[in-house]
């Protein structure tokens, strides 16, 4: 499959493999002289007679339209005893409508949808998707059908199914260290019981259990009318088209009651409070939180800057004090949730092993007090202003998705009434002074905080009882009267004819990369993109995790992580401050087959940003003091990986698949082991940098607002004199591993777990194999899409899991194919049996691949391509992958053609690359509950291992 971003799937994250990270026109003007660009999202708007507000933004860079619907309904509109209704209804609105029987997303999979999802928070529910321009009628028909014609499609079976899915989503969030139950405690303490931010958006188990069919239908009738919604259409569209289509599809939907506007309600807490919560975690964590300014407050921008300076970056005051100077915490951060009627500011610090948490809390308070008493420096303020502006610019490169242009316009329209309220916020950020930032901190961060200390304990926090805000409701709430101000307009849409068919699709136009070579042999590959004043660079070197063979595991990742912990004339803190001042994102990392340094720079800061880029690559300092600081963080991170069931499985599974001595027989997180990291020496890190970051092996990929004529001389000036070191090591041999002769089952204990995380894997041929496209297509049928077999079974049919997917990342050696499901503990054995059955029947053909399944995957893989490369990130991922795996320049056309040629017979043949008799299973869960039943299943030879993969019994 091409390396473009995975389509977002309604209400579920796709397979969390860590493989994504591990495997991996205009006249040209000199980019370095570009002026500072104004930040703008031009729009036009109109309102239908029924109250639906429509906002239109034209952006022709790709033949797609973002369709983004926001309902001004969230969990704050619920009542105690009926919590979780807004989120539950978000799920129900994906279950089809009166005129479309079946899952909402099914027609979208046939037209190449991208970035499709739905989310709920305290203030709103939104639904969004990017569709080909020619499929806009279908998308608007679907959105309008669930807005105006939903209730007849919701029955008791549908409610029970989605109730089970939501409850497993809730369990999945709680079955983590520092999980949902911790955030629930924090908000319950900060907000009084009658405040709507005091309960969780996902609701309580008791309220979800008690929700009746009448309850949820009443909830919908009350609030989900067009007068409580905003529709944003952004992309390849104009105002006239939007007016015609919006009126046609939405105009006949009657209004509901208008959601009452809630006044700001920031709690006035008279004293500071604190509590200690035990959790099964590897280290203590301190939370300090305050209710603060709500969305749109005049001092909200100043408070955002205060938070950024205090703990929003690696150059922040908390990082400088807690992590660098005193070294009493492994990490520290500050975040603000500026919700509609009250904001919440939260400070989080992970306490270093052996340190008294009280010392960390005292240091946090000292830094807050000092910032309030003295205010920020002019340099700190300028850095924070630049950083926030740069983050916004990067977000609005996209038309859809979280933080994209349609999202920004919708949020502003819903909460402030002004679609361009972001301009006010940006203006206030630019106009802020040290005094105004200081004043905001003084106003909001006084008495009234809550401190929550999570202490390592024997039981997970999920074992704590939930707070009951009220007894579950026993009868539906009254339905408020519809708003009489709004009228309907007759429509000529015949909904009995079903979903409009899309029979034309945009052509795929993939930009041709331009190429050059520096004088030292470094290749340069460029794709120009002028729409956003940002330039992205990616310098890639072969090696990566696989270069650890014969060296301590984790050397590659650790060495690459150290590159931006001080380079050239900058120490670690000074380098972070310089990055923030330039608004540049600069990071270094390793993946399975490569080591990489990435940069995203504002066009008007490109020259200075390239200086930093060159320093990090060529002149890392590897200072002993910084190595020790990062080592402590790294070791704490490994403990955190072991505490999380997903990463615990992905640490032990690869060595089981590849066997001792293979270059890939390592935790796919890349972090190594506690023993290997503890023993790493500075000279080993220096040697990795010298041996593997070789200019003649490097490739520089550039995407964005520059030209070959502008960027090559700048790269030549900084890298042209960089020569290859002598005796560079050869790339590691990637030996072919034989599959096991029989299925194997490995169990990892997670005492008190309320879910079991199931992983099953097997090795398949490398990315470069001729059958890769066919196999990845076949995997789409089994577990690659929301409506694929695994997810439809365990989630939609059985509702034992929040999601179940399968897939394989790219690799130069044999790839690991992995399927995964996090299931409720009492259905562990049944889920294992279902996964075994699904995989077996898929491979042997007893559940044959159908023409409909082939058509769905073909459409998903090909019709999405014209819009898949909207962002610089997507283009960068594709062109770099093509180079890495030796693909031709027109590989994406080859990929498309092969997908179009697929048949059920070809898919069935590709499925046989899997061998059900050679699968390796890893289950992380509470073995006191699941071990004996799993043994009784006789899935294969069973062995209990610890979190390092060592045998226990």
N, C-alpha and C positions, 0 to 999 in steps of 0.2 A: 504494500500500500504506500502511496506517496507520503512524504513527511509533512503533510499539512495538519493543522490542529484538528484533533478529534472532535466530531460533532457532539455538542452537549446533548444529553439525553434527559427527557423530562423527569424531574424529581430524583434522579439518581446519578451518581458519579460512575463513569466507566471504570473498568478494572484498574485498581491502584497497584500497578506492577512495579513501580519504581524503575520499570524498564524504559519508560519514556525518557528519563534522565540518564539512566545507566547505559542503555544500548543506543543506544542512540539513534518623448514628445517635444518639450519646451526648449527654447534656445538656452544653451548651457552658460551659466555665469559662474565665476569662481566661488565655490561653496564657502571658502574661508573668509570671504568678504561680505557674506550675507548679513543684512540688517536684522535686528530683533523683530520677529513677526508678531502682528497682533493676533490675539486668540479670539476667534469668532466662530459661531455656528449659525449662519444665516437661516432664518425660518420664516414661514408664513403659517397662518392658522385660520380656522373657522370653527363654528359650533353648529351642530345639527339642531333642528327643532326639538329633538328629544333630549337635548342636553349633552350629547357626546362632543367633547372638545377634540379637535383633530389638529395636529401640528405636523407640518411638512418641511423637510430639509432635503435639498437636492445635492447629490454627490454622485457624479457619473464615473467614478474611477473603476467600478466593477459593475457588471450587469445583474445586480442584486438589490433587493429592497429589504430593509429591516422593518418588521412589523412588531411594534412594542405596545402592549396594552397594559395600562396601570389602573387598577381599581383602588380607590381611596378607602380600602377596607383592610384592616390588619387585626392583630390580636388585641390591640387596645380597644377595639369596638366590641369585644366579647364581655361577658359578665362572669363573675365567679360562679363555678358550677357548670359553666359551658366553655371552659378553656380549650384551646386547640381547634376550634371550629374553623377559623380562617384558613389555617394550614391544611386541615382535613379537606376543606372544600377545594383548595388548590389541587389536591390529588384527584378529587372527584371530577373536576373539570377537565381532566385528561382522559376520562373514561368514555368518551363519545357523547353524542347528543341525540336529540329526537330524530334528526334527519340523517345522521351518520352513525350507524351502529358499529361499534368497534372502537379500538383505541384511537385517541385523538391524533396521535403522531403518525398513524399508518399511511394516510395519503401524503404526508410530508416526506416520508422515506422514499416515495416513488418520484419525487421531483428534485431531490438533491438539496434538501434543507441543510443549513449549517447554523451553529450557535443557537440551538433551540432549548428552551428550558422554561421553568416557572418557579417562582420563589415567593415566600411570604415572610414579612417581618412585623414588627409591632404596629406599623402605620399603613402598610399597603400590601397588595398582592399584585405581582406582575407576571405577564406571559410574553415571551419574545421568541422570535425566530428570524433568520435571514433566508429569503427565498429568491430563486431566479425571478427576474422581472416578469417573465411570461407566466409565472405561477402566482402572481399577486391576487388574481381573482379567487383562486382556490384558497389562499391563506385568509383572505378577508371573509369568504363564505364560512370557513371553519371557525374563525374567531367570533363572527356574528351569530353563528348557530349555537355556540355554547353560551354566548351572552343572552340570547333571546329564546332559546329552545332547548333547555337543558333538563329540566326537572322530570320530564317524561322518560328520560333515559336512566334515571337513578332509581334503583330498586334495592331491596334489602341485601341481595347477593353482592351488588357493587359496593354498597356501604361496608359490609363485613370484610370484603376483600381489601379495600383501601384502608380501613381501620387497622387491619393486621399489618399492612405495609408500613403505615405511619408508626405503629408501635414498634416495629423492628428498626425503623429509622431512629426512633428515640433510644432504643436499646443500644444501637450501634454508636450513638453519640455518648452514651453513658458508659459503655464498655471500653473506655479509654482512660489513661492517666489524665488527671485534671479535666475530666469530661463534663458533660452537660450538668451534672448534679452540682458541680462547683460553681458554674456561672449562675445556676438557679439560686444557690445560697447567697451569692453576691447581690443579685437584684432584689431578692426578698428582704435583705437587710437594708438596702438603700431606699427602697420605696415602700410606703405603708401598704397594708393589705388591700385597701380599696383603690390603690393607684393601678391603672392598667398595665404599667410596666413591671409590676411586681410578680407577674406570672410568666411562664415560658410560652413562647409562640407555639411550640409543638404541643402544649397542653399537658395535663396530668393523665396518668394511666386511668384513674378512676373516671374522669370526665370523658375520656375517649371511649371507655367501656360502656358508659351510660348513654352516649349519643344515639338518639333514635332517628329513624327515617324522617319523621315529622320535624324533629329538631333541625336537621341539616337543610331540609327544604324551606323551612321558615327562615333560616339564616340567609339563604340565597334570595328568596322573595323580598326580604327586607332591604337588602343593600346592593345587589349586583346589577343595578340598572345602568344604562348608558350615561345618565346624569351624574354618576359617581365614578366615571371612567375618563381616561385620557388615552387617545390613540395617536401614536407617533409613527409616521411613515418617513423613513430616511433612506436616501440612496438614489437609485435610478428611477426617479419619479418627479412629477411636477405638480403644481397646485391644481390645475384643471383636472388632471387625471384623478388626483386624490379626492377632489370634491365629488366627481361623478361616481366613483366607486364606493366611497364612504356612505354617501346618501343611499345608494342602491342597496348595499348590503346591511347597513345598520339603521337606516332611517325609520323602519317600521317597528323597531323594538321599543316597547313602552318603558317609560321611566319608572323607577322605584321611588321610595322615600329618599330624600337627600340625606346623606350621612351628616349628622350634626357636627359642626366644627367644635373641636375641643380647644379650650383656652390653654395656654402654656401652664404647666403645673410642675414646677421644679420644687421638690420637697425642701422645706426649711427645717433642716435637722439641727436640733439644739445642742447636740453633743456628738463626739466621736464614739464609735462603737468598734468592737473587734470580736472575732471568734476564731477558734481553731477547728479545722476539719481534718480528720484522718483519711488517708487514701493510700492505696497500694501503688506508691510512686517511688522512684529512686532517689529523689532529693526534695527538700522543702521548697515551697514557692510562696512568695509574699505578694498579695494583691492589696493595693491601696486605691480606693475609689471614692468619687464624689459625684453627686448630681450637679450638672452644670447647665450652661446656656443651651436652649433648644435650637433647632434648625432656624436659620434666618435671623438670629439675634444680632444686633448691631456690633457687639463685641465678640461674636463667634469667630471671625477671622483672626482676631488678636489671640483668642484662646487657642485656636488651632496652631498658631505660630508659637505660643508658649509651650504647647505640648511637643511640637517638633524640636524646639530648642532643648527642652527638658529630657526627652527620651525618644525622639522620632527617628534618629539616625545613629550610625556608628560613631559620629562625631559629637553626639549629644552629651549633656552634662552627666546624666546618669551612667552612660557608658564610660565616660572619662573617669568618673569617680569609682563606681562599683566594680567595673570590669577591668579597667586598665590600672588605675592608681592603687586602690585598696585591695583589689582582687578578692573580693568577698562574694561576688556573684558571677555566674557563668554567662548570664545575659540579663538585660534590662530593657524595657520598652514602655512607651506610653501611647495609648490610643484614645480616640474620642468617637463615640457613637452619637452624632448630633441628630437625634430623633425629633419628631415633630413637636411634642409637648414638653420634653425634657431631654437634655443631653446627659451622657455619662462619660466621665473621664476615668480611665483605669490605668494604673501603674502596675506592671508585672515584673518581678525579679526572681530568677531561679538561683537559689542560694547555693553557694559552693559547698561541696562536701566538707563537713567538719566545722563549718562556720555557724555561729549562733544567729538564727534568723532575726533576733532583736537588733543585732548590729547592722544588718542590712536595712531593716525598717528605719532605724535611726539615721542612717546615711541618706536614705531616700528623703526623709523629712528635712534633713539639713540642706540638701540641694534644692528642694522646693522652697524652703524658707529663704535661702540665699538668693534665688532667682527673683522671688517676690520683693525682697528688701532692696536688692541692687539693680534689678532689671537686667535684660540681656545687653551684650555689647553690640555695637553697630555691625561688627563682622558676623556675629551669630545671627542677627536678624536678617542680614542680606543673604546669608547662606540658606536660611530657612525659607525666605521668600522665593529664591531661585529654585530650590528643591520642590516646593509645592507647585509652582508654575510648570516646571518641567514634567512632573507627574501628571498634571492635568492634560498637557499637550500630548503626552504619549497615549493617554487613555482615549482621547477623541480622534486618534487615527482610525479607529473602527467606527462603523455606523451603528452596530448593534452590540449586544452583550453587555456585561457589567462594565460600567464606566465609559461605554461608547457614546456616540453623539445622541442617539435616540434615547438612551438611558438618562443622560444629563438633562435633555429637554423635558422628558417626562417627569423626572424628580422635581425639577424647578416648577413646572406647571402645577403638579399635584399639591406640593407643600407651600408654595409661595404665590401661586397664581400667575407668575411671570416665567415663561419658558426660558428666558435668558438671565435668570437670577444669578447664574454662575458669573456673569460679568461683574455684578455688584460685589460678589465674594472676591473675585480676582482683584478688583479695584481696591477693596479694603485691605487685602493682603499687601498690595503694592504700596498703599498709603500708610501702613502701620509704622509706628515709631517705637523705640525702646520703651518710652513712657506708656504708650497705649497697651503694649503687650504686658508690661509690668502690672498695669491697672487691672487687666483682665484676670491675671493670676491671683491678684489680691482679692478681687471680687468673688471668685468662684472656689478657690482652694483654701478656704479657711476651716472653721469648725463645721463638723457635719460629715466627716469622712467615715468610711467603714474599712477596716483592715481584716482581711481573711488570710489566715496562715494555713496552708496545706502541709500537714506533717506526714512523713512516711509512716504507714501503719500496716497492720496485718490484713485488714479487710478493705476492699475497694469502696470508694464513695458511693457507688451504685447500690450498695447494701443499705444505705441510710434511707429512712422513710421519706416519702415525698410530703411536702407541705400541702395541706388541704386548705384552699382559700374559702371553700364553701362546699356543702354537700352537693353531689352531682344533681343537676336539674332533673325534675321528674315529669315536667310537661313543657311543651314548646312555649317560647316567648310570644307575646302578641306581635302581629305584623303591623308596622306603622303604615299610615296611608301614603299612597304615591304622591309625589310632588305635582300639584296641579298646574304648575307653570309650563310644563313641557308637553309637547304634542308629537304625534307620530306622522310619518309621511308614507303613503302607500308605495309598495315596491313591486316591481315586475319579476322578482326572483321567484322561480318555481322550485321551492326546496324539496318537493317530492321527487324531483329529477336527480337528487343526490349531489355529491361533491362535483364541482366543475372540473372537467378534464383539462389537463395541460398537455398539448400536443406539439408545442414548439419550445425549444430551449436555446439559450445563448450558446454561441460557439466558444470553445476554449481558446483563449489567446494568452499563451504563456510568454512572458518577455524573454527575449534572447539576451543572455548574459554577455557582457563585454569582458575581454581578458587582456591582461598585461603581465609582464614578469619584471621584478626588480632586478637590479644588477647582481644581487647575491643569489639569485635563483628562486626567490620566493614568488609564488604565483599569486596574482590578484584577479579576483572575479567580482564584477560589479553589475548590479541592476539599479538603474536610476528610478527613483520614485519621488516626485516633486510635491505631492499633495500636503505633506506635513514637514515642518522645519526640523527634521530629525535625521541623523545619519547613524546607521548601525554597522559595526564592524565585528567580525568574528575571525580570530586567528586560530587555526587548528593545526595540531601536531599529532602524528600517529603515536600510538602507545597506550596511554590511559591505564585503566585498572589492570589490563593484561600485562603491562610492563612491570607489575609487581612480582611476576614469576621469578623466583630466586631471590627475592628481597622481602622485607617485612610487608605483610598485607596491609594495605592502606597508605603505602608510601606515596603513590601517585596522587591520590586525593589530598593528602596532607600537604605535600609539597606545593601543589597547585593552589591550595587554599592560602598558603603563606605568601604567595606572590603579591597580594594586595594588602598585606599586613606590614607595610613599610617597603618603599622602593625609591631609588634615587636619593634625592635630598630630603624626602619626607619619611618621618617615622609613621607608625601605624595610625595614631590619632590625627597627625597632620595630613596624612594622605586621605583619610576619611573626610576631614574638613575641606580639603581642596576639591574632592569629588562633589561634595554638597554645594560648595560655592559655584561650581561650574554647572550644576544641575545634571551631571553625567552619571549614568549607571555603568559601573565597571566591575566585572567579576571574573574570577579565574576558577576553573574546576576541571575535573576529569570525568570521563565516562568510560564505558567498557573498552573501546578501541581507540580513544583519542584523548588528548589534553587540549583545553580550550581557554582562550581569554576573550571575553565579550565586552563590547562597549556600545552604549546608546548615548549619543551626544546631541545637544542642540546645535543646529547649523551655525548659529552665531557664536558658538563657543568651541567649534570643531578643532581649531588649531591648538588651543591650550589643552583640550581633552586628548588629542593625539599625543601630546607630550607625556601625559600621565600614562596613556596606553603603552607607549614605548618604555617608560620607566618600569612599569609592572612586568613587562615581558623580558626586558633585557637586564634590569638592574634591581632585582629583589634583594632585600637586605638580610633576610633570614637571621634576625637578631635573636640571641639566645633568650632574652627575657620574653620576647613575643612568642617564641616557640613554646616556652613553658606555659604561658597564658593560654595559647590556643590548644596545647596538649590537654590541659585541664578541662577546657570546654569540650574538646573532642571526646574525652573519656566519659564525661557526663552525658554527651550525646549518645554514645553507644549504650549506656545504661537506659536512656530514654527509648532508644530503638527496641531494646529487649522488653521494655514495659508495655509497648504498644503491640497488640497482637498481629497487625498487618506487617509491620517491619520486623517483628520477631520471626515471622514465617519466612520473609524474604532474606533474612540473614542466613537461615539454615538450609533453605531449599537448594540454592545453586551448588554448594559443595556436594550435596547428595546427588544431584543430577550429573555433575561433571567428574566427580571423583578427585581424590588427592593428587596433586601435581599438575593439574590442568590450570591454564592461565585464567580461566573463568570460574574456578572453584573458590569463589570468594563471596562474602556478603554483597549483594547487588546494591546496597546503600553506598558502597565504596569506602566505608569508614574504617574497615579493618577490624582487628580484635583489640581488646583491652591490653593484652600482653604485647602485641606488635606495636601499638601506638606508644605504650609506656617505654618501650626500648628504642624508639627512633632517635637517631643522632643527627645533629646539624649537618655533618658532612654527608650523610645519606641524602638529605634534602637538596643540598647544593649539587650533589652528583646527579640526582634526577633532573634538575634544571639544566645542568650542563649537557647531559647525555641525550635527553629527549626533546628539549626545545631547540631544535636545529633549524636554521633558516632555510636550508635547501630542501627540507622536508615540509616546510610550512605552506599553508595556503591562507590567504586573507580574503574573506568574503565581505563585500560592502553592499549594503542596500540602503537607499534613501536619497536625500536631497543633496546630491553632488554628482560630479561627472568624472570620467576616467582622466580627462585632461587636468582636472583640479586635484584629484585625490592621489594619483600616482606620484607626482613630485613630492607631495607631503610625506607619503610613506617612504619614498626613496631617501629623503632627507633624514628620516629617523631610523631606518632599517637598512639602507643600502650598504653600509660599511660593516654590517653584522655578518661575521663569517662562521662557517661550520666548525665545530670543535673536532679535533682529531679523535680517531678511534670511537666513533659513535656506535653504540650497540645495534645489533640487528633486531628487527622486530621479532617478538616471541612467536614460536611455533604454536599453532592452534591445532592440536592433535584431534582426530576424530574419536569420539567416545562411543563405545558400544552400549546399547540400551540394556537395562537389567533383564534377567531371564524370567522374572516373575514380578507381579505388583508388590510394592512395598508401602508400608504405612508407618509414619513417624508421628508420635504424639508429644506435644510440648505443654506442660502444665501452666495454666493461668488460674490459680485458685480464686474462687468467687466470681468467675466470669459469667455474665448473663447471656453471652453469645459464644458460639464456636466459630472460629475463622478457619475455613477449609481452603486449602490450596492443593491443586493437583497439577503435575507437570511432566513434561517429556521433552527430549531434545529432537529438533528437526533440522534439516539442512540450513546452511548459511543464507544470508540475504542475497548473495550473489548467485545462488542456485537458480537454474532455469525454471523450476517449479514454484518459485516464491509467490508470484502473483496469484497463481491458481490456489495455493494453500491458503493465503490470506483471504481470498474470496470465500473459500470453504469455511474458514473460521468465522466469517461474517454470518453464515447461516447458523452455526452452532452457538456462538457466544459473542459476536462482535457488535451487535446492535441491541437497542432496547427491546425490540420485538423478536430477537433471536431466541432459539429454543431454551437455553439455560435460564434466561431471565423470565421468560414467559411462564416457565414451569415453577421455579422456586419463589418468584415474586408475585406474578399476576395470578397464577392458578392456586398455588399453595399458600401464598403470603407468609412464608417462613423466613424470608430474607428481604432486605431493602433493595438488593440487587445481586445479580450473578452474571459474570462476564468471563470471556476468555480472550487471549491474544498473545502475540509474540512481538517483541521489539526487534530492531535490526541488530545484526552482529556480523563481523567478518568470519567468525567461526560458527559452529553449530548454534542455532538460536534456541532459547528455552521457550516452549509453548506452555502457558500456564492458564488454568481456569480457577476461578475464585468465587467464594460466597461466604458472607458473614451471616450465620443463621442462629435463630433462637436456640438456646442450649437443649431444650427438650425435644428438638427436631433434628439433632445432629445426625443420628444414625439414618433416619429417613432421608435426610438431605444427601448424605453420602451415597445412599442407594440410588437416589434419583440421578445424581451426577454420573454415577457409574453407568446407569441405564441409558442416559441421554448420550454419553460419549460412545458407548458400545453400539447402540442402534444407529448412530450417525455414521460410524466407521464401517460397520458390516452391511449397511444398506437396508436393514430390516425396517427402519423408518426412513424411506428413501427421500432424497432431496427433491423438492417439487419445483415446477416451473415458476410458481408464484414466489418461492424463496429466492430463486435465481434472479427473477426480475427485480425484486426488492433490493438485493445487494448490488446488482448491476447499477440500478438507479442511484443508490446511495454513494457508490464509488465513482460514478462518472458524471452525473448531472450536477453534482456539487462542485466540480472542478473549476468552472468559470468564475465562481465567486470565492473559491477557497484561498486565493492568494491576495486577498484584500489588504492584508497587513504586511509590514516589513518582516515581522517574525516568521510568518508563513513562507514568504519567499526565501528568506535566509535558510530556513530548515530544509526546504526542497533542494536548493542549489548546492548546499553543503553536503547533503546526503547523496546527491547524484555524484559528486566528486569522490566522496569517501568510499562509495561502493563500486566505483568504476563504471557508472552508467553512462550511456550516450547523452548528448546535450538535449535530445528530444525524447528522453525517457518517459516524460509524462504522457506523451502521445502514444508511445508503445504501451504504457500501462492502461490507458483508456481503451485502446484497440483490443487488448487482450481481455479486459473486462467485458467489453461488448460482445466478444465471441464466446463467452462462457455458456455452457449448457448444463443441465442436470447431470449428464454423464461425466462431463469433465470435473464437475464439483465432487461427484461421488468418488472419482478416481483420486482426486487430491486429498479427500478425507482419509484415504487409506494410508496416508503418511503417518497417521497416528496409529499406535498399537495399544489397544486397551489392556493387553497382557503385560505391558512394560511400564505402567504408570507408577509415579512416585507421589504418594499422598502425604501432606503435612497438615495436621489439625492442631490448632492452638485453642485450648479451652480448659474448663474445670474438669480435670481427669477424675476427680472423685465422683463425678456424675456421668461421665461419658466413656471412660476407658473400657470398662467391661462390656458395655453394649457394642462398642466398636469392635472389640475382639470377637464378639459373637457374630458379627456381620461377615467375618471371614473374607475381608476385602483383599487381604494379602498378609505377609509376615508383618507383625506389629512390634514396634520397638519404641520405648519412651526415651526421649533425648532431652538434654537441658538446652538452655538458650544459646549455647555455643555449639550445639550439634553433637555433644558428647553423650555416649550411652548412659542411661540411668538404670534401665531394666528391660 
